[in-house]
């Protein structure tokens, strides 16, 4: 065996049972001389290959069981062989990482985009600006989120419209109540003025009639209650009769009797007075 046909080995030796070299040969192209000690000792196995390091291979001889052949192969050979594979794996890994990064960006954008739309809507609402409905179409939870926010703002807007409408109705009602209070006050003042004119002209009959009408107007326009006592009802009948006397003069007589136990009984306003005018004075005009 010559130095030129060692193949992948930089050095080769035959050792006896005491690890004494019987034969030794080394390539001339080896960077540094390899001693016999490097062949006789066992090289540590490592997960990583390094330049300048060796991998030892040894086997026994068939004819001499106690002798063995030891060869040192430089790790550079393996590094040169696996370099294209390593580069390919690195390239595939980088492509995979890039694709994963792009996929993560796409997934994140699908999640963060509707969230940003929701945050913008709430920011407008905080700035007292009414947000437009969020336009987002998806088949996941983000669609439920945007639909919920749109429904929330729709409900708030409807609620505000209802409150505004109720407020306007309350204002109109207060105005109507105020106007209803002003109209009776105007009527009472007018009736009082007419009563004063009648008294100045010494017309007691007209003055009494106006006073009776003013009393009935005051009772009818009272908005506090729709009922009063029987005693109050007969007072209204008395004033009603005073008005009828102006028309029918002495063509009828009037007499009222009431059980004192019924005075405090509550009845609807003008319940008896209405029937009195409807069934008596409409046809019984004889004395």
Helices and strands as residue ranges (DSSP letters): G 3-5, E 9-15, E 21-26, H 36-40, E 54-60, E 68-74, H 75-126, H 141-200, H 204-220, E 227-229, H 230-248, G 260-262, E 266-268, H 271-279
